[in-house]
Amino acid sequence: MESLEHVKRVVDYPKYLKRLLLSLALALLTLFIAFGLMFFALEDRTIPGAFILLVFALFFIIFTVFYESKARSTSKGKGKGRTRAQDRMGECLKPLIRGLFLGICATFALVTVFGGLLLMLERGFALIGGELSFISALAISMIISMVYLTLLRPPSPS
């Protein structure tokens, strides 16, 4: 009986590996966003506005189309008691607002990550006090991202 439980735990390893990799990816993203903020604050540098506008336009279009397709698939059969013009206005406006918000957030994240990568390429690990400081910051970020992942996970049905 004990061996069956051991085999079951070994079979579940992809779940652990997936969580570990997701936590590591979120931690690296968090660190590079922080480094990007340092890149823009420390030396008063900027990324060309045309690049930022292009990135925002791409993200805005991607997220708006995503929310439009999602709204179309869920809007069938809804809208009781509303006029057709109200339905159309809400159907057009909500994806635009959501796309705008997520486009701004994604643009901020991508631009700061890009700045963080530039700063790391320039200064290396000396930026934060050496390799051990980087490893400590990464470990703390991994712990925080794991807490976020655990808190954001929907509860499993009992």
TORPA-4810 file (N, C-alpha, C, O; in nm, 3 decimals):
<nodes>
NODE_1_0.081_-0.119_0.000_0.000_0.000_0.000_0.086_0.126_0.000_0.054_0.225_-0.066_M
NODE_2_0.197_0.122_0.075_0.286_0.236_0.082_0.349_0.266_-0.054_0.369_0.382_-0.089_E
NODE_3_0.380_0.162_-0.129_0.442_0.181_-0.259_0.345_0.247_-0.357_0.387_0.324_-0.444_S
NODE_4_0.216_0.218_-0.346_0.118_0.282_-0.433_0.111_0.432_-0.407_0.100_0.511_-0.501_L
NODE_5_0.117_0.472_-0.281_0.118_0.615_-0.249_0.244_0.682_-0.301_0.238_0.795_-0.350_E
NODE_6_0.357_0.614_-0.293_0.481_0.669_-0.344_0.473_0.688_-0.495_0.516_0.791_-0.547_H
NODE_7_0.418_0.589_-0.567_0.404_0.599_-0.712_0.310_0.714_-0.747_0.337_0.787_-0.843_V
NODE_8_0.203_0.731_-0.673_0.109_0.840_-0.700_0.177_0.976_-0.682_0.155_1.067_-0.762_K
NODE_9_0.259_0.990_-0.579_0.331_1.116_-0.558_0.431_1.142_-0.670_0.448_1.256_-0.712_R
NODE_10_0.497_1.037_-0.720_0.593_1.052_-0.828_0.521_1.093_-0.957_0.574_1.171_-1.035_V
NODE_11_0.402_1.040_-0.979_0.326_1.073_-1.098_0.281_1.219_-1.096_0.263_1.279_-1.202_V
NODE_12_0.262_1.277_-0.978_0.218_1.416_-0.964_0.330_1.518_-0.984_0.307_1.638_-0.968_D
NODE_13_0.451_1.473_-1.018_0.563_1.567_-1.027_0.541_1.677_-1.130_0.592_1.787_-1.109_Y
NODE_14_0.468_1.656_-1.242_0.449_1.769_-1.335_0.376_1.887_-1.269_0.400_2.003_-1.305_P
NODE_15_0.287_1.858_-1.175_0.218_1.965_-1.105_0.317_2.049_-1.025_0.308_2.171_-1.024_K
NODE_16_0.409_1.984_-0.957_0.510_2.056_-0.879_0.605_2.134_-0.970_0.640_2.248_-0.942_Y
NODE_17_0.645_2.071_-1.078_0.736_2.136_-1.173_0.670_2.257_-1.237_0.733_2.361_-1.256_L
NODE_18_0.543_2.243_-1.271_0.469_2.355_-1.332_0.460_2.472_-1.235_0.481_2.587_-1.275_K
NODE_19_0.430_2.444_-1.110_0.422_2.551_-1.010_0.557_2.617_-0.988_0.566_2.739_-0.974_R
NODE_20_0.662_2.537_-0.984_0.796_2.590_-0.965_0.837_2.680_-1.081_0.890_2.789_-1.059_L
NODE_21_0.812_2.635_-1.202_0.849_2.715_-1.319_0.765_2.843_-1.329_0.817_2.948_-1.365_L
NODE_22_0.637_2.835_-1.297_0.552_2.954_-1.299_0.595_3.053_-1.193_0.597_3.174_-1.217_L
NODE_23_0.630_3.004_-1.076_0.679_3.091_-0.969_0.811_3.156_-1.008_0.832_3.274_-0.981_S
NODE_24_0.899_3.081_-1.069_1.028_3.135_-1.114_1.008_3.241_-1.222_1.073_3.346_-1.220_L
NODE_25_0.918_3.215_-1.316_0.893_3.312_-1.423_0.834_3.441_-1.367_0.875_3.550_-1.407_A
NODE_26_0.740_3.431_-1.276_0.682_3.551_-1.215_0.786_3.626_-1.132_0.786_3.749_-1.128_L
NODE_27_0.873_3.552_-1.065_0.977_3.617_-0.985_1.075_3.692_-1.074_1.113_3.805_-1.042_A
NODE_28_1.115_3.632_-1.184_1.206_3.702_-1.276_1.138_3.824_-1.337_1.201_3.929_-1.353_L
NODE_29_1.011_3.811_-1.371_0.937_3.925_-1.424_0.933_4.038_-1.322_0.954_4.154_-1.357_L
NODE_30_0.906_4.004_-1.198_0.902_4.105_-1.091_1.038_4.172_-1.074_1.046_4.294_-1.061_T
NODE_31_1.144_4.093_-1.073_1.278_4.150_-1.057_1.314_4.242_-1.172_1.369_4.350_-1.150_L
NODE_32_1.284_4.201_-1.295_1.321_4.285_-1.408_1.235_4.409_-1.418_1.279_4.511_-1.471_F
NODE_33_1.112_4.403_-1.369_1.031_4.525_-1.361_1.095_4.621_-1.261_1.103_4.741_-1.286_I
NODE_34_1.140_4.568_-1.148_1.207_4.652_-1.048_1.336_4.711_-1.104_1.365_4.829_-1.084_A
NODE_35_1.414_4.629_-1.175_1.536_4.680_-1.237_1.505_4.784_-1.344_1.579_4.882_-1.360_F
NODE_36_1.396_4.764_-1.416_1.356_4.862_-1.517_1.319_4.996_-1.455_1.352_5.101_-1.509_G
NODE_37_1.250_4.992_-1.342_1.219_5.116_-1.271_1.346_5.185_-1.225_1.356_5.308_-1.229_L
NODE_38_1.444_5.105_-1.181_1.573_5.162_-1.144_1.644_5.221_-1.265_1.708_5.326_-1.256_M
NODE_39_1.632_5.154_-1.379_1.694_5.202_-1.503_1.642_5.340_-1.541_1.719_5.427_-1.580_F
NODE_40_1.512_5.360_-1.528_1.454_5.489_-1.564_1.476_5.595_-1.456_1.484_5.714_-1.488_F
NODE_41_1.485_5.554_-1.331_1.498_5.651_-1.221_1.642_5.693_-1.197_1.669_5.810_-1.170_A
NODE_42_1.735_5.599_-1.206_1.873_5.628_-1.168_1.943_5.724_-1.264_2.007_5.820_-1.220_L
NODE_43_1.931_5.700_-1.389_2.010_5.776_-1.484_1.925_5.861_-1.577_1.974_5.908_-1.680_E
NODE_44_1.802_5.881_-1.541_1.711_5.966_-1.617_1.712_5.929_-1.765_1.727_6.015_-1.852_D
NODE_45_1.695_5.801_-1.792_1.692_5.753_-1.930_1.547_5.736_-1.975_1.455_5.728_-1.895_R
NODE_46_1.532_5.732_-2.104_1.400_5.708_-2.160_1.412_5.611_-2.277_1.518_5.596_-2.337_T
NODE_47_1.301_5.548_-2.307_1.290_5.467_-2.428_1.211_5.552_-2.526_1.118_5.621_-2.485_I
NODE_48_1.246_5.551_-2.653_1.177_5.637_-2.750_1.025_5.619_-2.745_0.973_5.508_-2.737_P
NODE_49_0.955_5.732_-2.750_0.809_5.731_-2.742_0.744_5.652_-2.853_0.638_5.593_-2.833_G
NODE_50_0.805_5.652_-2.971_0.748_5.577_-3.084_0.746_5.427_-3.054_0.650_5.358_-3.089_A
NODE_51_0.851_5.377_-2.989_0.856_5.236_-2.951_0.746_5.205_-2.850_0.677_5.104_-2.862_F
NODE_52_0.731_5.290_-2.750_0.629_5.268_-2.648_0.490_5.273_-2.709_0.404_5.192_-2.674_I
NODE_53_0.466_5.366_-2.800_0.337_5.377_-2.866_0.307_5.254_-2.951_0.194_5.206_-2.954_L
NODE_54_0.409_5.203_-3.019_0.390_5.082_-3.100_0.356_4.962_-3.012_0.265_4.885_-3.044_L
NODE_55_0.427_4.946_-2.902_0.399_4.836_-2.810_0.258_4.849_-2.754_0.184_4.750_-2.747_V
NODE_56_0.220_4.970_-2.714_0.085_4.991_-2.661_-0.021_4.958_-2.766_-0.121_4.894_-2.735_F
NODE_57_0.001_5.002_-2.891_-0.097_4.975_-2.997_-0.115_4.825_-3.018_-0.228_4.778_-3.034_A
NODE_58_-0.005_4.751_-3.018_-0.015_4.605_-3.035_-0.092_4.540_-2.920_-0.182_4.459_-2.943_L
NODE_59_-0.057_4.577_-2.798_-0.128_4.519_-2.683_-0.274_4.561_-2.680_-0.361_4.479_-2.648_F
NODE_60_-0.303_4.686_-2.712_-0.441_4.735_-2.713_-0.525_4.655_-2.812_-0.637_4.615_-2.781_F
NODE_61_-0.472_4.634_-2.931_-0.545_4.559_-3.033_-0.566_4.414_-2.989_-0.676_4.360_-3.001_I
NODE_62_-0.461_4.351_-2.940_-0.470_4.211_-2.898_-0.575_4.194_-2.788_-0.661_4.106_-2.797_I
NODE_63_-0.569_4.277_-2.685_-0.662_4.261_-2.573_-0.805_4.302_-2.610_-0.900_4.240_-2.563_F
NODE_64_-0.821_4.403_-2.695_-0.955_4.443_-2.736_-1.021_4.333_-2.819_-1.138_4.302_-2.798_T
NODE_65_-0.947_4.275_-2.913_-1.003_4.166_-2.993_-1.035_4.046_-2.905_-1.137_3.980_-2.924_V
NODE_66_-0.949_4.018_-2.807_-0.976_3.906_-2.715_-1.107_3.929_-2.641_-1.190_3.839_-2.634_F
NODE_67_-1.126_4.049_-2.586_-1.248_4.075_-2.510_-1.370_4.086_-2.600_-1.481_4.052_-2.557_Y
NODE_68_-1.354_4.133_-2.725_-1.468_4.134_-2.818_-1.514_3.993_-2.848_-1.634_3.965_-2.847_E
NODE_69_-1.420_3.904_-2.873_-1.458_3.766_-2.904_-1.519_3.698_-2.782_-1.611_3.617_-2.795_S
NODE_70_-1.469_3.730_-2.666_-1.524_3.675_-2.542_-1.665_3.729_-2.518_-1.753_3.654_-2.476_K
NODE_71_-1.687_3.858_-2.545_-1.819_3.919_-2.524_-1.920_3.861_-2.622_-2.036_3.840_-2.585_A
NODE_72_-1.879_3.836_-2.745_-1.971_3.778_-2.844_-2.014_3.638_-2.805_-2.130_3.601_-2.822_R
NODE_73_-1.920_3.561_-2.753_-1.954_3.423_-2.718_-2.042_3.415_-2.594_-2.117_3.318_-2.579_S
NODE_74_-2.036_3.514_-2.506_-2.118_3.510_-2.384_-2.243_3.595_-2.393_-2.328_3.586_-2.305_T
NODE_75_-2.259_3.677_-2.498_-2.373_3.768_-2.505_-2.497_3.706_-2.567_-2.603_3.768_-2.564_S
NODE_76_-2.487_3.589_-2.622_-2.603_3.526_-2.683_-2.705_3.490_-2.576_-2.676_3.413_-2.484_K
NODE_77_-2.824_3.546_-2.588_-2.930_3.516_-2.493_-2.938_3.613_-2.378_-3.026_3.600_-2.293_G
NODE_78_-2.848_3.711_-2.370_-2.851_3.808_-2.261_-2.914_3.937_-2.309_-2.946_3.951_-2.428_K
NODE_79_-2.932_4.030_-2.220_-2.980_4.162_-2.258_-3.130_4.180_-2.246_-3.187_4.261_-2.319_G
NODE_80_-3.195_4.109_-2.158_-3.339_4.124_-2.140_-3.370_4.260_-2.081_-3.305_4.304_-1.986_K
NODE_81_-3.469_4.327_-2.137_-3.512_4.456_-2.085_-3.427_4.573_-2.132_-3.447_4.685_-2.086_G
NODE_82_-3.335_4.549_-2.222_-3.250_4.657_-2.274_-3.278_4.676_-2.421_-3.315_4.581_-2.492_R
NODE_83_-3.262_4.797_-2.465_-3.281_4.822_-2.608_-3.160_4.773_-2.686_-3.054_4.746_-2.630_T
NODE_84_-3.179_4.761_-2.815_-3.072_4.713_-2.901_-2.954_4.811_-2.903_-2.839_4.770_-2.908_R
NODE_85_-2.984_4.943_-2.898_-2.877_5.043_-2.898_-2.795_5.035_-2.769_-2.673_5.051_-2.773_A
NODE_86_-2.861_5.011_-2.656_-2.788_4.997_-2.529_-2.700_4.874_-2.531_-2.586_4.876_-2.484_Q
NODE_87_-2.754_4.766_-2.586_-2.673_4.643_-2.596_-2.551_4.666_-2.685_-2.440_4.623_-2.652_D
NODE_88_-2.572_4.734_-2.797_-2.461_4.758_-2.890_-2.354_4.848_-2.829_-2.235_4.824_-2.846_R
NODE_89_-2.398_4.952_-2.756_-2.303_5.045_-2.693_-2.221_4.972_-2.587_-2.099_4.987_-2.581_M
NODE_90_-2.289_4.895_-2.503_-2.216_4.820_-2.401_-2.124_4.715_-2.460_-2.015_4.690_-2.410_G
NODE_91_-2.171_4.654_-2.569_-2.093_4.552_-2.636_-1.966_4.610_-2.699_-1.864_4.542_-2.706_E
NODE_92_-1.972_4.734_-2.743_-1.856_4.799_-2.806_-1.763_4.865_-2.704_-1.641_4.864_-2.720_C
NODE_93_-1.821_4.921_-2.600_-1.743_5.002_-2.507_-1.664_4.918_-2.406_-1.549_4.950_-2.375_L
NODE_94_-1.724_4.812_-2.355_-1.655_4.731_-2.253_-1.524_4.671_-2.304_-1.423_4.682_-2.235_K
NODE_95_-1.523_4.607_-2.421_-1.394_4.553_-2.469_-1.289_4.662_-2.493_-1.170_4.638_-2.471_P
NODE_96_-1.332_4.780_-2.536_-1.237_4.889_-2.557_-1.175_4.934_-2.425_-1.054_4.956_-2.417_L
NODE_97_-1.257_4.949_-2.322_-1.206_4.993_-2.192_-1.114_4.886_-2.132_-1.008_4.918_-2.079_I
NODE_98_-1.157_4.761_-2.140_-1.072_4.653_-2.088_-0.942_4.641_-2.167_-0.835_4.622_-2.109_R
NODE_99_-0.951_4.653_-2.299_-0.831_4.649_-2.382_-0.737_4.765_-2.353_-0.615_4.748_-2.351_G
NODE_100_-0.794_4.883_-2.328_-0.713_5.000_-2.292_-0.640_4.976_-2.161_-0.519_5.000_-2.152_L
NODE_101_-0.712_4.930_-2.060_-0.650_4.907_-1.929_-0.540_4.802_-1.936_-0.428_4.824_-1.888_F
NODE_102_-0.571_4.687_-1.996_-0.470_4.582_-2.006_-0.356_4.621_-2.099_-0.242_4.579_-2.077_L
NODE_103_-0.384_4.699_-2.201_-0.278_4.748_-2.290_-0.180_4.837_-2.217_-0.059_4.827_-2.236_G
NODE_104_-0.233_4.926_-2.132_-0.146_5.013_-2.053_-0.062_4.931_-1.956_0.058_4.954_-1.944_I
NODE_105_-0.124_4.836_-1.887_-0.051_4.753_-1.791_0.057_4.669_-1.860_0.170_4.662_-1.812_C
NODE_106_0.022_4.606_-1.971_0.119_4.522_-2.041_0.232_4.606_-2.101_0.347_4.563_-2.102_A
NODE_107_0.200_4.725_-2.150_0.304_4.814_-2.204_0.400_4.856_-2.094_0.522_4.854_-2.113_T
NODE_108_0.346_4.893_-1.978_0.430_4.929_-1.865_0.522_4.813_-1.827_0.642_4.833_-1.807_F
NODE_109_0.466_4.693_-1.818_0.546_4.577_-1.779_0.655_4.548_-1.883_0.770_4.524_-1.846_A
NODE_110_0.619_4.550_-2.010_0.718_4.518_-2.113_0.829_4.623_-2.122_0.946_4.588_-2.135_L
NODE_111_0.792_4.750_-2.114_0.893_4.856_-2.122_0.986_4.852_-2.001_1.107_4.870_-2.016_V
NODE_112_0.933_4.829_-1.882_1.020_4.823_-1.764_1.106_4.697_-1.765_1.221_4.702_-1.722_T
NODE_113_1.053_4.585_-1.812_1.135_4.464_-1.824_1.249_4.488_-1.924_1.363_4.448_-1.900_V
NODE_114_1.217_4.553_-2.034_1.320_4.587_-2.133_1.427_4.677_-2.071_1.547_4.655_-2.093_F
NODE_115_1.385_4.777_-1.995_1.481_4.864_-1.926_1.563_4.787_-1.824_1.682_4.812_-1.809_G
NODE_116_1.499_4.694_-1.753_1.571_4.612_-1.656_1.675_4.523_-1.722_1.785_4.505_-1.669_G
NODE_117_1.641_4.468_-1.837_1.739_4.387_-1.910_1.856_4.472_-1.957_1.971_4.429_-1.950_L
NODE_118_1.827_4.593_-2.005_1.936_4.683_-2.046_2.027_4.717_-1.929_2.149_4.721_-1.943_L
NODE_119_1.967_4.742_-1.813_2.047_4.776_-1.695_2.132_4.658_-1.651_2.248_4.675_-1.613_L
NODE_120_2.075_4.538_-1.655_2.154_4.420_-1.617_2.267_4.393_-1.716_2.375_4.350_-1.676_M
NODE_121_2.242_4.418_-1.844_2.350_4.399_-1.943_2.462_4.500_-1.924_2.579_4.468_-1.945_L
NODE_122_2.426_4.621_-1.883_2.526_4.725_-1.861_2.607_4.701_-1.735_2.731_4.702_-1.738_E
NODE_123_2.539_4.679_-1.625_2.606_4.674_-1.495_2.623_4.534_-1.439_2.704_4.514_-1.348_R
NODE_124_2.552_4.438_-1.489_2.563_4.302_-1.439_2.514_4.289_-1.295_2.426_4.363_-1.251_G
NODE_125_2.572_4.196_-1.224_2.530_4.171_-1.086_2.581_4.276_-0.988_2.537_4.280_-0.873_F
NODE_126_2.673_4.361_-1.032_2.723_4.467_-0.945_2.612_4.568_-0.913_2.624_4.646_-0.819_A
NODE_127_2.506_4.565_-0.991_2.394_4.656_-0.972_2.333_4.644_-0.833_2.299_4.745_-0.771_L
NODE_128_2.321_4.522_-0.784_2.254_4.503_-0.655_2.346_4.443_-0.550_2.297_4.394_-0.448_I
NODE_129_2.473_4.444_-0.571_2.564_4.397_-0.468_2.622_4.260_-0.492_2.678_4.202_-0.399_G
NODE_130_2.612_4.206_-0.611_2.674_4.078_-0.641_2.573_3.968_-0.668_2.452_3.988_-0.660_G
NODE_131_2.629_3.850_-0.699_2.546_3.735_-0.736_2.461_3.687_-0.619_2.345_3.649_-0.639_E
NODE_132_2.517_3.690_-0.498_2.441_3.640_-0.383_2.321_3.730_-0.352_2.216_3.681_-0.312_L
NODE_133_2.337_3.858_-0.371_2.223_3.949_-0.351_2.115_3.924_-0.455_1.996_3.930_-0.425_S
NODE_134_2.158_3.896_-0.579_2.061_3.866_-0.684_1.986_3.738_-0.651_1.864_3.731_-0.668_F
NODE_135_2.058_3.636_-0.605_1.994_3.509_-0.570_1.897_3.528_-0.454_1.789_3.469_-0.453_I
NODE_136_1.934_3.610_-0.356_1.844_3.638_-0.243_1.719_3.710_-0.291_1.608_3.677_-0.248_S
NODE_137_1.737_3.809_-0.377_1.621_3.882_-0.431_1.532_3.790_-0.512_1.409_3.800_-0.505_A
NODE_138_1.592_3.700_-0.590_1.515_3.605_-0.668_1.437_3.510_-0.576_1.321_3.479_-0.603_L
NODE_139_1.500_3.463_-0.471_1.434_3.372_-0.377_1.314_3.441_-0.309_1.208_3.381_-0.297_A
NODE_140_1.332_3.563_-0.266_1.223_3.637_-0.203_1.110_3.659_-0.303_0.993_3.646_-0.269_I
NODE_141_1.145_3.693_-0.426_1.043_3.712_-0.530_0.970_3.582_-0.561_0.849_3.584_-0.587_S
NODE_142_1.040_3.470_-0.558_0.975_3.341_-0.582_0.876_3.309_-0.471_0.767_3.258_-0.497_M
NODE_143_0.913_3.337_-0.347_0.822_3.312_-0.235_0.697_3.398_-0.249_0.585_3.349_-0.231_I
NODE_144_0.716_3.525_-0.280_0.601_3.615_-0.295_0.513_3.572_-0.411_0.390_3.574_-0.399_I
NODE_145_0.573_3.533_-0.523_0.491_3.491_-0.637_0.416_3.361_-0.607_0.305_3.343_-0.656_S
NODE_146_0.475_3.272_-0.529_0.405_3.149_-0.491_0.286_3.180_-0.401_0.181_3.118_-0.413_M
NODE_147_0.303_3.277_-0.311_0.191_3.319_-0.226_0.080_3.376_-0.314_-0.038_3.344_-0.293_V
NODE_148_0.114_3.461_-0.411_0.014_3.516_-0.503_-0.056_3.405_-0.581_-0.178_3.407_-0.593_Y
NODE_149_0.019_3.310_-0.633_-0.040_3.202_-0.710_-0.136_3.119_-0.624_-0.242_3.078_-0.670_L
NODE_150_-0.099_3.097_-0.499_-0.185_3.019_-0.411_-0.312_3.096_-0.376_-0.420_3.038_-0.372_T
NODE_151_-0.299_3.225_-0.351_-0.416_3.305_-0.314_-0.509_3.328_-0.433_-0.630_3.341_-0.414_L
NODE_152_-0.456_3.334_-0.553_-0.538_3.360_-0.671_-0.601_3.235_-0.730_-0.689_3.245_-0.815_L
NODE_153_-0.556_3.118_-0.688_-0.611_2.994_-0.741_-0.754_2.975_-0.693_-0.781_2.991_-0.574_R
NODE_154_-0.845_2.940_-0.782_-0.982_2.918_-0.738_-0.990_2.797_-0.646_-0.915_2.701_-0.663_P
NODE_155_-1.080_2.801_-0.550_-1.091_2.688_-0.456_-1.139_2.564_-0.529_-1.224_2.571_-0.617_P
NODE_156_-1.083_2.452_-0.491_-1.123_2.326_-0.555_-1.255_2.279_-0.495_-1.279_2.297_-0.375_S
NODE_157_-1.340_2.220_-0.579_-1.470_2.171_-0.527_-1.448_2.054_-0.433_-1.367_1.965_-0.462_P
NODE_158_-1.518_2.052_-0.324_-1.502_1.945_-0.225_-1.596_1.831_-0.251_-1.595_1.733_-0.177_S
</nodes>
